[in-house]
Amino acid sequence: MNTHDRLYHLAKEIDTRVAAIEHAASSGRAAILTWSIPAGLGTVTVDGMGSLRSVDLNPDAVETQTEASLARHILRAINEAERAARARSDAMVKEAEKGGLW
């Protein structure tokens, strides 16, 4: 294989890897994650970047909590969901980066 052919194949491999990484990043951003709030209080939903989409509460379970306890449970669930979503998105990109040239 001559130098031109090697460079051509190297460029094709780079293009393929970049496309795979871009796809993984896009998929990670678009993915939705639903996280349970402890004590059966409901769920928190975030997008793939960790941005809050919704908090859905179970009215029956909410009545068993004090305001401070409810706030702590919800805030903790939001923070955990945000971290989990970002970690999942980062992992998808890292997986796409493996192999080939890198």
N, C-alpha and C positions, 0 to 999 in steps of 0.2 A: 504494500500500500504506500503510495507516495505522500508527500507532505500535504498536498492539497486535499487529498481524500481524508487523511487523518484529521486535519483541521475542520473539514466539513462534518465528519462524524462527531467530533468533539463539540462543535457548535450545535448540532442536532441534540446531543445529549444534554447540553446546558439548557437549551430551549425546553426540552421535555421536563427537566427537573424544575425549572422556574415555573412552568405551567402547573406542575403538580403542587408546588408550594403555594402558588396563588390560589389554586382550587381549595387546598386544605384551609388556608386562611379565610377564604370566603365562606366555606362550609362551617367553619368554627364560629364565625361571626353570626351566621344565620341560625345556628342551632339554638333551640329553646331548652331550658333546664327548669324543671319543677322540683322544688325542695320542700320537704315536709317540715312544718313547724312543730316542735315537740309538744307533748301533752294533747295530741289530736286537735290542735288549735286551727289547723288548716294548712295552706301551702303558699309558697312564695314562688313566683315565676320570673326568671331573668333571661335575657338573650345571651348569645354566645360571648359577648364582650363583658358580661356581668352587669349590664344595665337593668334595673328593676322594671318589670313589665306589669306585674300585678301582685296583690296580696289578697288571697281568698281565705276568709275566716269561717270557722264552724261556729255558728251562733250559740249552740248549746255548750260547747267547750269554753267559749269566751266568757260565759257567765260564771264559770268556776274560778276565774282568775281575778286578782286585783289589777288595777290599772298599771302599776309598776311592774308586776310580774308579766302581764301581757306584753307590755312594751319591751321588756328584756327578751322574752321569747321571740318576738317578731324581729327585733333588731338583730339578734344573734342569727336567726334563720336567714335574714337578708344577707348579712355579711358572709355566712358560710356558702350560700348559693352563689354570690358574686365571685368568691374565691374559687369555688369548684368550676364555675363556667369558664373563668379565665384560664385555669389550669388545664381544663379539657381542650380549649382552643389552642393553647400553647403546645400541648402534647400532640395535637393533630399536625401542627406545622412542623414540629421536631421530627415526627415520624416521616413526613414527606421529605424532609431534608436528608434523611439517612440514605446511605448507599451512594452509588455512582461516584461523582467527583468529590463529594464532601464526606 
